[in-house]
């Protein structure tokens, strides 16, 4: 919000595609050709499905001129972590997350119908490659250590992993994490 009564407008992002559609008169051209709907998505969020028929049908049915779909980021990390565990040859995995909704979706035997269903299905498929795999919910405060470890790895000039001995600079974080077990 720009003020308590005025919605803030973002600068023309997405490479200027929206202003280009208007200034080039492509919208009018599409209308004369009978094109009623255009699906445009941001490539910065790979979790959004291209032309999601459920979403398109919903907003078309409501008769709105424009709609935006927002998908929670973060689940793509699960795919990276599970793939990394496969590369390392890990056989038994307990994967923790602080989103109860996502953990329930991952643990459910039924189809996931949420906006992130394609990620859930991919994660479930990857998990089948292990001798044992468990998705477990932890409270947000229990995930603080994971967040700090991820930031430590992200900004480390020499990223590494360990399986037996824990480096000194990480021991305090791991000790803190054990207090949530």
N, C-alpha and C positions, 0 to 999 in steps of 0.2 A: 504494500500500500504506500502510495506517495504521501497521502495524508489520510486522516481517519475517514474521509469521504470520497477519496479519489484513488482509483486503481492505477498503480504505476505501470508504465509500458516499457517493455524491454526494447533495446535497439534491434534493428532488423538483423537477426541472426540467421543461422542456417545458410550462410553464403549468399544472402540477399535473394533467396528463391521467391519469397512472397512478394516483394516489391517488383521483382523481375516478371512474375506472372501477370501483375497488374499493368506495368508499364509497356510490356510487349503485346498486350491485349490477348494473351493466350487464353485467359479465362473466358473471354467473349467467344474466341474461336472454338474452344471446347464446347461451349453451350450450343453454338450453331451446329455442331457435329453430333449433338445429342448426348454428350458426356455430362452426366449429372453429378458424379462424385469423384473426388481426387484424394488419394491417400498419400500423405507425405509424412515421413518420420525422420527423426534425428539419428544420425549414424553414431552419435556419442553414447547411445544406450542400446547395446546389442541385445538387451533383454526384451525389447519391444518387438513383438511379432509384426512382420510386414503384412499389411492388409489382413489383420485379424478379423475374420468374418463375424465373430460374436460381437466385438466392439463396434464394427461398422454397422451391423444390423441394429444394434441398440440405439446408436445416435441417429441413424436414418429414421428409425421407427418413432423417435421422439420429435422428429421434424426440426432439428437444430441445424444451423448453417455451418457450424464448425465445432470440433471437439478435440480435446487433447488427452492422450493416454499417458499416464505416468506409471512407471514400473519401478518398484523398489530395487535399488542396486544392492549388491552384496552377495547375492547367490552365486554369481559367476566365480567368486573366490572358492566356493566349495568344489567346483569342477577342477580348478587348478590344483587344489590341495589333494584331492583324491587321485588325480592323474600323477602327481608327484609321488604319492605313497605307492602307487603301482610301479613307477619307475624304480623306486628304491627296493622293491620286492617285499614290502610290508604285507603281512598276511592277516593280522587282526587289527581292526581300527575302531576307535570310539571317536565320533565326530560330535563336538559340542557346538551349540548355537544359542543365542539369547532371544531368538524370536520363536515364541511358542507356536505361532501359526505355521511357520515354515517347518519346524520340527514335527508337528502333527501331520503336515502334508507329506513329509518324507517317510514317516513311519506308517502311514495309512496304506492299506491294501487296495483301496479304491482309487479310481482315476482322480487326478487333481484337476479342478476346473477353474483355478485361479489364473490371474494374469501372468504368473510365473510358472505355469504348469509344464511348459517345455523344459525349463531348467530342472524342475523336480524330476521329471521322467529321465533326463540325462544323468542326473546324480544317482538316481535309483539304479539305472543300467550299469553305471561304473561300479557301484557298490557290490554288484553281483560277482565281480572279479576277485573278491577277497574271501578267505576262509571264514572270516567273521567280520561283520560290520554293524555298528550300532549308532543311531542318531540320538543324542541326549540333550535335553534342555537344561541350560544353566541360567541363573539370574544374571541380569545385566552387570552387576558388580563383580560377578565371577568371571566376566569376560574382559575385564580391565587388563589383566595380565597378557592375554592373547593380543589385545590391541597394542600394548607396549612392545611386545615381541615383534609384531608385524612392522611397527614403525622402526624398531631397531634394525630389522632386516632390510627394510626399504632404504634406509639412509646409510647402510654399511657399505664401505668401499669394496669389501671382499665378502659377499654373501656366502654363508656356509650352513651346513646342517651337521648335527651330531646325533649319535645313537647310544653311546655308552657314557662318556663323561661330559658334564655340562660345563661350559666355559665360565670363568669367574664372574664376568660382567653380567651373566644371565642367572647365576645361582639365586640371587635375591628375588628375582621375578618368579622363578620356579617355586621357591619357598613360599612366597605369597600365594601362588596359585594352589599349592597343596592345602592351604588353610580353608579353601572352599570345597574340598573333597569330603 
